[in-house]
Amino acid sequence: MFDIAGELHRWLTEGREFAVATVVSVGGSAPRDPGAALAVDHDGTAIGSVSGGCVEGAVYELCAQALEDGETRVERFGYSDEDAFAVGLTCGGIIDIMVTPVGRRAPVWQVLSSALSAVLRGAPGALARVVEGPPELLGGALLVHPDGSYEGGLGGAVELDRTAAAAAGALLDAGRTGSVAVAASEAGGGSPRTESGGGSYCPGGLTLFVETSVPPPRMIVFGAIDFAAALVRVGKFLGYHVTVCDARPVFATAARFAEADEIVVDWPHRYLRSTETDARTVLCVLTHDAKFDVPLLKVALGLPVAFVGAMGSRRTHADRERRLREAGVGEAELGRLRSPIGLDLGARTPEETAVSIAAEIVAGRRGGTGVPLTDVGTPIHRAA
């Protein structure tokens, strides 16, 4: 539900009661990922989406029913062979949706308020909710913080909350949203397990749906050129925290890169050594100047980042590889370099080039091939 955090937080602040439907599981081809949400308040106002239109009407009715009877429920929607226009996903997938009423007196009210506030502040956290297990625990919620502390409860024993918090914390560490099955040991206290099993305070175990909120991934663009300005706009559109770095102060200015989150005037390799990166970070080297490229790429290719790409012609690429080898960069590291950067779209303008670069980044992130969908038989939506 973090995709509609702003609107939901406003509803909570205004004291509105509502029901929120969240995609908790996806099978096959489906239009929205786990975590996508639709909410309906007592006045019938709806925000968000769970399917891009396929089952919105039916989910709206489920939200209205939850507001009336106060019950949390999980419903499955799939393709209808008899009637593609019946309630179902015409794309052929299956989605499980949890519908939770949120009233001012419900325990989940404060947990959601804290979770949505954290999302809007950019603070990391994981919201864990029971989607399968004893009926009395269905919809129970915990907000887990990076230090392992948590708010709320699942409605069972304290040991169960601790076990659930540990399981949710593991997903938070990975920055991943998804489901996890947990059970406690008979000795009490317990530890999360991925299989079903008995627990002294939760017979049969239970399944949690965990939504994580982590800072946006970083895109660092090196080279304050017109192509960089277009890539900054596309990077922001894709949800990255975008930094532009160039050693030339006359080019690295706020006026030229108004949409960038940060503008850094420094030698690129020196800045990259000093700044924080992680496994989600993408590095786009647009300088195509050996005095910048070689020391920068030598640092970049040694980092555990998601993507390292460099702009330039085939001739520039060949010369760059030769220089990198001379600088001591090994073949395994060179194999990580995406150069020339971007997919073959026939791009010419800065905007078209930015789209081709973004397409390669998305393909790498999601496990795509870059081949036109008309030419492949694989599922459109698949796990990365």
C-alpha positions in Angstrom: 0.0 0.0 0.0 3.0 2.2 0.1 2.3 3.2 -3.5 -0.6 5.4 -2.2 1.1 6.4 1.1 0.5 10.1 0.6 -3.3 9.8 0.1 -3.7 7.2 2.9 -1.8 9.2 5.4 -4.0 12.2 4.6 -7.1 10.1 5.2 -5.7 8.9 8.5 -4.9 12.5 9.5 -8.4 13.5 8.6 -9.8 10.7 10.7 -11.4 8.9 7.7 -12.3 5.3 8.1 -11.5 3.2 5.1 -10.8 -0.3 3.7 -7.6 -1.0 1.9 -7.1 -3.8 -0.6 -3.5 -5.0 -1.2 -2.1 -7.4 -3.7 -0.3 -9.9 -1.6 0.6 -12.6 -4.1 0.9 -12.8 -7.9 1.0 -15.8 -10.2 1.7 -15.8 -13.9 1.1 -12.6 -15.9 -0.5 -9.9 -13.8 -0.5 -6.1 -14.3 0.5 -5.0 -10.7 3.2 -6.3 -8.3 2.7 -7.3 -4.7 2.1 -4.2 -2.6 -0.1 -2.4 -5.1 -3.2 -1.2 -3.3 -6.7 0.3 -3.7 -8.5 2.0 -0.8 -12.2 3.0 -0.4 -13.5 5.3 2.3 -17.0 5.5 3.9 -18.1 8.1 1.3 -17.2 5.7 -1.6 -14.1 7.7 -2.6 -11.5 5.3 -4.2 -7.8 5.8 -4.6 -5.1 3.5 -6.1 -5.3 0.4 -8.3 -4.7 -3.4 -7.8 -5.0 -4.6 -11.4 -5.0 -1.8 -13.9 -8.7 -2.1 -14.3 -9.4 -5.9 -14.6 -10.9 -6.5 -11.2 -11.2 -3.0 -9.8 -15.0 -3.1 -9.6 -15.1 -6.4 -7.7 -12.4 -5.2 -5.3 -14.2 -2.0 -4.7 -17.3 -4.0 -3.6 -15.1 -6.1 -1.3 -13.8 -2.9 0.4 -17.3 -1.6 0.8 -18.3 -5.0 2.4 -15.2 -4.9 4.8 -16.2 -1.4 5.9 -19.7 -2.7 6.7 -18.8 -5.9 8.5 -15.3 -5.0 9.8 -13.8 -8.3 8.7 -10.4 -8.8 7.0 -10.5 -11.3 4.1 -8.2 -12.6 1.3 -9.7 -13.2 -2.1 -8.2 -14.7 -5.3 -8.8 -13.5 -8.8 -7.9 -15.3 -11.9 -8.8 -15.7 -15.6 -12.3 -16.8 -16.5 -12.2 -19.3 -19.3 -16.0 -19.1 -19.8 -16.2 -15.3 -20.1 -13.1 -13.1 -20.4 -15.3 -10.2 -19.4 -16.4 -11.8 -16.1 -14.6 -10.9 -12.9 -11.1 -12.1 -13.6 -7.7 -11.2 -15.0 -7.9 -11.3 -18.8 -4.1 -11.3 -19.0 -4.2 -14.9 -17.6 -2.6 -14.3 -14.2 -3.7 -14.9 -10.7 -3.6 -12.4 -7.8 -4.5 -12.7 -4.2 -5.8 -9.6 -2.5 -6.2 -8.9 1.2 -8.9 -6.5 2.2 -8.5 -4.8 5.6 -10.9 -2.4 7.2 -9.2 0.4 9.0 -11.3 2.0 11.7 -10.2 4.6 14.2 -10.5 2.2 17.1 -8.8 -0.7 15.4 -5.2 -1.5 16.5 -4.0 -1.5 12.9 -4.9 2.3 12.7 -1.8 3.4 14.7 0.5 0.9 13.0 -0.5 2.1 9.6 -0.2 5.7 10.6 3.4 5.1 11.8 4.2 3.0 8.7 2.9 5.6 6.2 4.6 8.5 8.1 7.9 6.6 7.8 7.4 6.1 4.1 6.7 9.8 3.6 9.8 10.7 5.6 11.9 8.3 3.5 12.7 6.2 6.6 13.2 2.5 6.2 10.7 0.1 7.7 8.7 -3.1 7.0 5.0 -3.5 7.5 4.2 -7.2 8.2 0.6 -8.4 8.1 -0.9 -11.8 8.5 -2.5 -13.1 5.3 -2.8 -16.8 6.2 -3.1 -18.5 9.6 -5.6 -18.6 12.5 -8.7 -16.5 11.7 -8.2 -14.4 14.8 -4.8 -13.3 13.6 -5.8 -12.4 10.0 -4.9 -8.8 9.3 -2.7 -8.4 12.4 0.1 -5.9 11.7 3.6 -5.1 12.8 5.9 -2.2 11.8 9.5 -3.4 12.0 12.4 -0.9 12.2 15.9 -1.4 10.9 17.2 -1.9 14.5 14.8 -4.8 15.0 12.4 -3.0 17.2 8.7 -3.0 16.2 5.3 -1.5 16.8 1.9 -3.1 16.9 1.2 -6.8 17.2 -0.4 -9.8 15.5 -2.9 -10.5 18.2 -1.1 -13.6 19.6 1.7 -14.3 22.0 4.7 -11.9 22.4 6.9 -14.7 21.1 5.0 -14.8 17.9 5.5 -11.0 17.4 9.2 -11.5 17.9 9.4 -14.3 15.4 7.4 -12.3 12.9 9.5 -9.2 13.4 12.7 -11.2 12.8 11.2 -12.6 9.5 10.1 -9.2 8.4 13.5 -7.7 9.3 15.2 -10.1 7.0 13.1 -8.9 4.1 13.8 -5.3 5.1 17.5 -5.9 5.1 17.2 -7.2 1.5 14.9 -4.3 0.5 12.3 -6.8 -0.7 8.5 -7.0 -0.6 7.0 -10.4 -0.4 5.5 -13.3 1.6 7.2 -15.4 4.2 5.9 -18.4 6.2 6.9 -18.4 9.9 6.5 -20.7 12.8 8.1 -20.8 16.3 9.9 -23.6 17.9 8.1 -25.6 20.6 10.5 -24.1 23.1 9.1 -20.7 22.7 10.9 -17.6 21.4 11.5 -19.4 18.1 13.0 -18.3 14.8 11.5 -17.8 11.4 11.3 -20.8 9.1 10.3 -20.9 5.5 8.2 -24.1 5.8 5.0 -24.6 7.7 5.4 -26.2 11.1 3.9 -26.3 14.6 4.5 -23.7 17.1 3.4 -23.7 20.8 1.7 -20.4 20.3 0.7 -20.6 16.6 -0.2 -24.2 15.6 0.4 -24.7 11.9 2.3 -21.5 11.4 1.2 -18.5 9.5 2.1 -16.5 6.4 3.0 -12.9 6.5 2.9 -10.4 3.7 5.8 -7.9 4.2 5.9 -4.5 2.5 9.3 -2.8 2.8 10.0 0.9 2.5 13.6 1.7 1.7 15.3 4.8 0.3 15.1 4.9 -3.5 18.0 3.4 -5.4 20.7 5.7 -6.6 21.5 6.7 -10.2 24.8 8.5 -10.5 25.3 10.2 -13.8 28.9 11.3 -14.6 29.4 14.0 -17.2 27.4 17.2 -17.2 26.3 17.1 -20.8 23.0 17.5 -22.6 22.5 13.7 -22.7 22.9 13.7 -19.0 20.1 16.2 -18.6 17.7 14.0 -20.4 18.9 10.9 -18.5 18.3 12.8 -15.2 14.6 13.3 -16.2 14.2 9.6 -17.1 15.9 8.5 -13.9 13.6 10.5 -11.8 10.6 9.1 -13.7 11.9 5.6 -12.8 12.1 6.4 -9.1 15.9 6.8 -8.7 17.6 9.3 -6.5 19.7 11.0 -9.2 23.1 12.6 -8.7 25.1 14.4 -11.4 28.8 14.6 -10.9 31.4 16.5 -13.0 34.7 18.1 -12.3 33.8 21.2 -14.3 31.8 23.8 -12.2 30.8 25.7 -15.3 28.8 22.8 -16.5 27.6 21.1 -13.3 25.0 23.7 -12.3 21.5 23.6 -10.8 20.3 25.7 -13.8 21.2 22.9 -16.2 20.1 20.0 -14.0 17.1 21.4 -12.2 15.5 17.9 -11.7 18.6 16.3 -10.2 18.5 15.5 -6.5 22.2 16.3 -6.1 24.9 18.1 -8.2 28.5 17.3 -7.2 31.5 19.2 -8.5 34.4 16.8 -8.1 36.6 14.4 -10.0 34.3 11.5 -10.7 36.6 8.7 -9.4 37.3 10.6 -6.2 33.6 11.2 -5.6 32.7 7.6 -6.3 35.2 6.4 -3.8 33.7 8.6 -1.1 30.0 8.2 -1.7 27.7 5.4 -0.6 26.6 2.8 -3.1 24.8 -0.5 -2.9 23.6 -3.4 -4.9 20.7 -1.3 -6.4 22.9 1.6 -7.5 23.4 2.3 -11.3 26.4 4.2 -12.6 26.1 5.9 -16.0 29.4 7.3 -17.4 28.7 9.9 -20.1 32.0 11.7 -20.0 33.6 9.7 -22.9 36.9 11.4 -22.1 39.7 9.0 -21.1 41.1 11.3 -18.4 37.8 11.0 -16.6 36.6 7.5 -17.8 39.5 5.3 -17.0 40.1 6.2 -13.3 36.3 6.3 -12.7 35.6 3.0 -14.4 38.5 1.3 -12.5 36.7 2.3 -9.3 33.2 1.5 -10.6 33.9 -2.0 -11.9 35.3 -3.0 -8.5 32.0 -2.0 -6.7 29.1 -4.4 -6.1 26.6 -2.2 -7.9 23.7 -3.1 -10.2 24.9 -1.5 -13.4 27.9 0.2 -14.9 27.5 1.7 -18.3 29.6 4.0 -20.4 28.8 6.2 -23.4 31.0 6.3 -26.5 31.5 5.0 -30.1 32.8 1.5 -30.9 36.2 3.0 -31.4 36.0 4.8 -28.0 34.9 1.6 -26.4 37.9 -0.3 -27.8 40.3 2.3 -26.7 38.7 2.5 -23.3 39.0 -1.3 -22.8 42.7 -1.2 -23.8 43.4 1.6 -21.3 41.5 -0.2 -18.5 43.5 -3.3 -19.1 46.7 -1.3 -18.9 45.4 0.2 -15.6 45.1 -3.3 -14.2 41.3 -4.0 -14.6 40.7 -7.8 -15.1 38.6 -9.5 -17.7 35.9 -10.4 -15.1 35.5 -6.8 -14.2 35.5 -5.7 -17.8 32.7 -8.2 -18.4 30.5 -6.1 -16.2 30.9 -3.0 -18.3 27.9 -2.1 -20.5 29.5 -0.2 -23.3 28.4 1.4 -25.5 25.6 2.1 -23.0 22.0 1.6 -24.0 19.8 -0.7 -26.2 19.8 -0.5 -29.9 16.8 1.7 -30.5 18.3 3.8 -33.3 18.3 6.7 -30.8 19.8 10.0 -31.9 18.5 12.8 -29.7 19.4 13.1 -26.0 15.9 12.1 -25.0 15.9 9.0 -27.3 19.4 8.1 -26.0 18.1 8.5 -22.4 15.2 6.1 -23.1 17.7 3.5 -24.6 19.9 3.7 -21.5 16.9 3.4 -19.2 15.6 0.5 -21.2 18.9 -1.4 -20.7 18.9 -0.6 -17.0 15.3 -1.9 -16.6 16.1 -5.0 -18.7 19.0 -5.8 -16.4 17.0 -5.2 -13.3 14.0 -7.2 -14.3 15.7 -10.0 -16.3 14.5 -8.8 -19.7 16.1 -9.5 -23.0 15.5 -6.2 -24.8 13.9 -8.1 -27.7 10.5 -6.9 -29.0 7.7 -8.7 -27.2 6.2 -9.8 -30.6 9.4 -11.9 -31.1 9.5 -13.8 -27.8 7.2 -16.4 -26.3 8.2 -15.8 -22.7 5.7 -14.3 -20.1 5.6 -10.5 -20.2 5.6 -10.3 -16.4 8.2 -12.6 -14.8 10.4 -12.7 -11.8 13.7 -10.9 -12.2 
